[in-house]
Amino acid sequence: MLVYKVLTLAQAAEYERTGEAPLSPDDARDGYVHLSTRAQLLGTLERHFAAEPAIRVLAVEADLLGEALRWEESRKGEAFPHLYGRLRARDVAMGWVIARAHDGSFRLPADMPV
C-alpha cells in the first residue's frame, strides 16, 4: 500500500536539494510527518493546500517505513498514516507535480496508484 506526502513547491525544492522532505509547520507542531492515503488526498489538499497553485505529491510504500509508521485517528475519526521519523528520498517510490485545473480544483493523476 502506498501512502502520500504533499509538499508545497518551496518544500519540494528543499526536498530536491537535501534529499529529505522538510517538516511542514503541522509536522513540526505535532511531532510526526503527516501522510495520507490516496482516498484521503483530495481532502488533505482542500484543507491544507487551498492557497497553493501547484503541489508536489510523493508516494511511499507503507511497509518500508516499518514501525515508524502509525495509523492514528484524525479528522472525522478517520485513521491517517503518521510517520514518526523523517521522510527521505530513498523512501520515495514516485512523485508528481500537480497544478490546479482550470476550475481551480486539484485533480489527481490517473496513474497515481491506490
C-alpha positions as CSV (number, residue, x, y, z in Angstrom):
1,M,0.0,0.0,0.0
2,L,1.2,3.5,-0.8
3,V,0.9,6.5,1.4
4,Y,1.4,10.0,0.2
5,K,3.2,13.2,1.4
6,V,2.1,16.5,0.0
7,L,4.7,19.3,-0.3
8,T,4.4,22.9,-1.4
9,L,6.6,23.8,-4.4
10,A,9.0,25.6,-2.0
11,Q,9.2,22.5,0.2
12,A,9.7,20.3,-2.9
13,A,12.7,22.4,-3.9
14,E,14.2,21.9,-0.4
15,Y,13.4,18.1,-0.7
16,E,15.3,18.0,-4.1
17,R,18.2,19.9,-2.6
18,T,18.6,17.9,0.6
19,G,17.1,14.5,-0.1
20,E,14.8,14.8,2.8
21,A,11.2,16.2,3.0
22,P,11.2,19.3,5.2
23,L,8.8,19.3,8.1
24,S,5.6,21.4,7.5
25,P,4.5,23.7,10.4
26,D,1.9,21.0,11.2
27,D,4.6,18.2,11.2
28,A,6.8,20.2,13.5
29,R,4.0,21.1,15.8
30,D,2.6,17.5,16.1
31,G,5.9,15.6,16.2
32,Y,5.4,13.4,13.1
33,V,5.1,13.7,9.3
34,H,1.5,13.9,8.2
35,L,0.8,11.4,5.4
36,S,-2.4,10.5,3.5
37,T,-3.8,7.5,1.7
38,R,-4.9,8.0,-1.9
39,A,-8.5,8.2,-0.8
40,Q,-7.6,11.0,1.7
41,L,-5.5,13.1,-0.6
42,L,-8.2,15.4,-2.1
43,G,-9.4,16.2,1.4
44,T,-5.9,17.0,2.5
45,L,-5.3,19.2,-0.5
46,E,-8.6,21.1,0.1
47,R,-8.0,21.6,3.8
48,H,-4.2,22.3,3.9
49,F,-3.2,23.4,0.5
50,A,-6.1,25.7,-0.6
51,A,-3.7,28.6,-1.3
52,E,-1.2,26.7,-3.4
53,P,-1.3,27.0,-7.2
54,A,0.5,23.6,-7.5
55,I,1.9,21.0,-5.2
56,R,4.2,18.0,-5.3
57,V,3.0,14.6,-4.1
58,L,5.4,11.9,-3.0
59,A,4.4,8.2,-2.9
60,V,5.9,5.9,-0.3
61,E,5.4,2.2,0.2
62,A,3.9,2.0,3.7
63,D,5.5,-1.4,4.5
64,L,9.0,0.1,4.0
65,L,8.5,2.6,6.8
66,G,8.2,-0.1,9.4
67,E,7.3,0.7,13.0
68,A,7.9,4.4,12.4
69,L,4.5,4.5,10.5
70,R,1.5,4.5,12.8
71,W,-2.2,4.7,11.9
72,E,-3.9,7.2,14.2
73,E,-7.3,8.8,14.4
74,S,-7.5,12.3,13.0
75,R,-10.2,14.4,11.3
76,K,-13.7,12.9,11.4
77,G,-12.4,9.9,13.4
78,E,-10.6,8.5,10.3
79,A,-7.2,6.7,10.7
80,F,-4.4,8.6,9.0
81,P,-0.8,7.4,8.5
82,H,1.7,9.3,10.6
83,L,5.5,8.9,10.2
84,Y,7.5,9.2,13.4
85,G,10.7,10.0,11.7
86,R,12.0,11.8,8.6
87,L,10.9,11.1,5.1
88,R,14.0,10.7,2.9
89,A,14.3,10.4,-0.8
90,R,15.4,6.8,-0.6
91,D,11.9,6.1,0.9
92,V,10.0,7.6,-2.1
93,A,8.8,5.4,-4.9
94,M,7.5,8.1,-7.2
95,G,6.2,11.6,-7.3
96,W,4.1,14.1,-9.2
97,V,3.8,17.8,-9.6
98,I,0.1,18.7,-9.7
99,A,-1.2,22.1,-10.8
100,R,-4.7,23.3,-10.3
101,A,-7.2,22.6,-13.1
102,H,-8.9,25.4,-15.0
103,D,-11.8,25.3,-12.5
104,G,-9.3,25.8,-9.6
105,S,-9.5,22.3,-8.2
106,F,-6.8,19.7,-7.9
107,R,-7.2,16.5,-9.9
108,L,-5.1,13.5,-9.0
109,P,-3.3,11.9,-11.9
110,A,-4.9,8.8,-13.4
111,D,-1.6,6.9,-13.0
112,M,-1.5,7.6,-9.2
113,P,-1.8,4.1,-7.5
114,V,-4.0,3.4,-4.6
